[in-house]
Amino acid sequence: MSGINHRDVTVNGLRMRIAEAGEGPLVLLLHGFPESWYSWRHQLRALAEAGFHAVAPNQRGYPGTDAPADVEDYTILHLVGDAIGLVTELGERTTTVVGHDWGAPVAWHAALLRPDVVRGVAGLSVPHIPRSPVRPLTALRERFGERFYQLYFQRPGVEAEFEADLDRTFRTLLYGISGDGRGGRDMLVDVDKGFLGAWTPPPELPAWLAEADIAAYTEEFAGASFTGPLNWYRNIDRNWALTAAWDGATISPPALMLAGDRDPVISWFDRDRLEQGIRRGVPDLRRFELLPGAGHWIQQERPDEVNAALVDFAKQAVSG
């Protein structure tokens, strides 16, 4: 892709594939599930044009980056360690870190654990959720029941469902929980049909998603295992235990939170109290916005608005 370069680096002994563009202050872009650097294709160029060095790694377990065999090697401490280690590997001391979906908790925790490195943090689609008094999977089970997708992902072997037909996987997922989609929005799984069983691929793609984008994701994941990406989910309770020392701590760097008002993740929260709840854990929240009509894949669905917000925030973070 023009203007975006790719290379492998070594971070904490892990081979990591990165995409990068531009020169200037560092901005890290951390993708979610089941994505890759490609989800940031619009932001890499926009940030580069605004005078930043934008870097989007394929994170631990994703295509082109090492995928450790042990489930325990995918904790939030490992993931934050990768992000902070990448800053050092790139020869920098500080960064603005932006995360989407699973990348958002990594970004929030990077700001919580290493505020000396993170000069600003932006979360897309997933707000900062302070550590709960009970194990997260227990809380999810009580609220949603055993069919909730994060509980379903604990099962060994569900990888095969995603790997069987990559074109259908990405076509269905990217449409299904976008602002244009209708399927799977409650994120409950019919175990007999599987996670994708109740979802219907779109008869035609929405304007923000091209056939070339589906092909790019399919090519990226060809021959890759979904075990590494799913292992992030399999550490949810372990992460809760490992972060006990930060219970009650707040995130001190300046912050930005963007989401789509049609994102199913946002439906889990009381919208009237969502911003207030985030501010309790993130006191220097500079901006909170729900984009009307946008779904979960916000930086791909609404690139112009997200680009403008990220460029403005990254400039604020640099200037202090």
SVG drawing of the C-alpha trace seen along z (x, -y; Angstrom):
<svg xmlns="http://www.w3.org/2000/svg" viewBox="-30 -22 47 50">
<polyline fill="none" stroke="black" stroke-width="0.4" points="0.0,0.0 1.5,-3.3 3.2,-5.4 3.1,-2.5 6.2,-0.5 6.5,3.0 9.3,4.6 10.0,7.0 11.5,5.9 12.5,7.8 10.7,6.8 11.4,8.6 12.7,11.6 9.5,11.6 9.6,11.1 7.0,8.5 5.8,7.3 5.0,3.6 3.5,1.2 4.7,-2.4 4.4,-5.7 5.8,-9.2 8.4,-10.8 8.0,-12.7 6.6,-12.0 5.6,-8.4 2.0,-7.2 1.3,-3.5 -1.9,-2.0 -3.0,1.2 -5.5,3.3 -8.3,5.6 -9.8,9.0 -9.6,10.4 -7.7,7.7 -4.1,6.6 -2.2,3.4 -4.6,3.2 -7.4,1.9 -5.3,-1.3 -4.7,-1.9 -6.5,-5.2 -5.0,-6.5 -1.4,-5.6 -1.4,-8.0 -3.4,-10.7 -1.0,-10.8 2.0,-10.7 0.7,-13.7 0.2,-15.5 3.9,-15.1 3.9,-11.9 5.6,-8.5 2.6,-6.2 3.3,-2.6 0.8,0.3 2.2,3.6 0.6,7.0 0.3,7.8 1.3,11.0 -0.2,14.1 -1.3,12.4 0.0,13.0 3.7,12.3 4.4,11.9 5.5,14.7 2.7,16.7 3.9,18.3 2.4,21.8 1.3,21.3 -2.0,19.6 -0.3,17.9 1.9,15.9 -0.9,13.7 -1.7,11.8 -2.3,8.1 1.2,7.7 2.7,9.4 0.7,7.3 1.6,4.0 5.2,5.2 5.2,5.6 3.8,2.1 6.3,0.5 9.2,2.6 8.3,1.5 8.6,-2.1 12.2,-1.3 13.0,0.7 12.0,-2.3 14.4,-4.5 11.8,-6.5 11.1,-7.3 7.5,-8.3 4.5,-7.7 0.8,-8.4 -0.9,-5.1 -4.2,-4.4 -6.1,-1.1 -9.2,0.3 -11.3,3.3 -8.8,5.6 -6.1,3.0 -8.0,0.5 -7.5,2.4 -3.8,2.8 -3.6,-1.0 -5.5,-1.8 -3.3,0.5 -0.1,-0.9 -1.1,-4.3 -2.0,-2.9 1.2,-0.9 3.7,-3.2 2.5,-6.8 6.2,-7.8 6.2,-6.4 2.6,-7.2 2.1,-10.9 -1.5,-10.4 -4.0,-7.4 -6.9,-7.0 -9.4,-4.2 -11.7,-3.4 -14.9,-1.3 -13.9,0.1 -13.8,-2.2 -11.5,-1.8 -13.2,0.6 -11.7,0.5 -10.9,3.8 -14.1,5.4 -14.5,6.8 -15.2,10.3 -13.6,12.3 -14.7,11.0 -15.9,14.3 -18.0,14.9 -19.6,11.4 -20.2,12.0 -21.7,15.4 -24.1,13.9 -25.1,11.1 -25.3,12.7 -25.3,16.5 -23.1,19.2 -23.8,18.2 -21.9,14.9 -19.2,14.9 -16.3,14.3 -17.3,17.4 -17.7,19.4 -14.2,18.4 -12.8,20.2 -13.6,23.5 -10.7,25.2 -11.2,25.8 -13.4,22.8 -10.5,21.6 -11.5,24.0 -14.7,22.0 -12.8,18.8 -10.2,20.6 -12.5,22.7 -13.6,19.9 -11.6,16.7 -13.5,14.8 -16.8,15.6 -15.3,14.9 -14.2,11.4 -17.1,10.5 -19.6,11.6 -17.8,10.1 -16.9,6.7 -20.4,6.2 -22.3,7.8 -21.3,5.5 -20.8,2.4 -23.3,-0.5 -24.8,1.1 -25.1,4.6 -27.9,6.4 -26.6,9.8 -25.1,11.0 -25.5,7.7 -26.3,9.3 -23.1,11.3 -24.8,14.5 -23.7,17.8 -25.9,20.7 -23.4,23.4 -24.9,25.8 -24.3,23.3 -21.1,21.7 -20.2,18.1 -20.8,17.2 -23.6,19.6 -26.4,17.1 -24.8,14.3 -25.5,13.7 -22.9,12.4 -24.1,9.1 -25.7,9.3 -23.4,6.3 -20.7,4.6 -21.3,1.1 -19.6,-1.9 -16.8,-1.9 -15.7,1.7 -14.4,2.8 -13.8,6.2 -10.1,5.3 -10.4,4.9 -11.9,8.4 -9.1,9.8 -6.4,8.0 -7.6,9.5 -8.0,12.9 -4.5,12.8 -3.1,11.6 -4.6,14.5 -4.0,17.2 -2.3,20.1 -2.4,18.4 -3.9,19.8 -6.6,18.1 -5.3,19.7 -3.0,16.8 -5.8,14.1 -8.3,16.2 -5.7,16.7 -6.2,13.1 -9.7,13.9 -8.5,17.0 -6.5,14.7 -9.4,12.5 -9.6,13.9 -5.8,14.2 -5.5,10.5 -7.8,9.7 -5.6,11.5 -2.4,10.0 -3.6,6.4 -4.7,6.6 -1.9,4.2 -3.5,1.5 -7.0,1.8 -8.4,-1.7 -5.6,-3.3 -6.4,-5.9 -5.0,-6.6 -3.1,-9.9 -2.1,-10.7 -4.5,-12.8 -7.1,-10.6 -9.6,-10.4 -12.5,-8.0 -14.4,-7.5 -17.1,-4.9 -20.0,-4.4 -23.5,-4.7 -24.5,-1.5 -21.6,0.5 -22.9,3.5 -20.1,3.0 -21.6,-0.4 -25.0,1.3 -23.5,3.1 -23.3,-0.2 -25.8,-2.7 -25.1,-5.4 -26.2,-8.3 -23.6,-7.2 -20.9,-5.9 -18.8,-9.1 -19.1,-9.7 -17.9,-6.1 -14.9,-6.5 -13.9,-9.8 -13.7,-8.1 -10.9,-6.0 -9.5,-8.4 -9.7,-11.9 -7.9,-13.7 -10.4,-12.6 -10.1,-15.4 -12.9,-14.2 -15.6,-11.6 -17.8,-11.1 -20.2,-8.6 -20.4,-8.9 -24.0,-8.6 -24.7,-5.6 -21.2,-4.1 -20.7,-0.6 -17.7,1.3 -15.2,0.9 -15.1,-2.9 -11.8,-3.8 -12.7,-1.9 -16.3,-3.0 -15.7,-6.7 -12.0,-7.4 -12.3,-11.1 -13.8,-11.9 -11.5,-9.5 -8.4,-10.8 -9.3,-14.4 -9.8,-13.5 -6.6,-11.4 -4.5,-14.1 -5.8,-16.8 -5.4,-14.6 -1.8,-13.5 -0.9,-17.2 -2.3,-18.0 -0.4,-15.1 2.9,-16.3 2.4,-19.9 1.2,-18.9"/>
</svg>
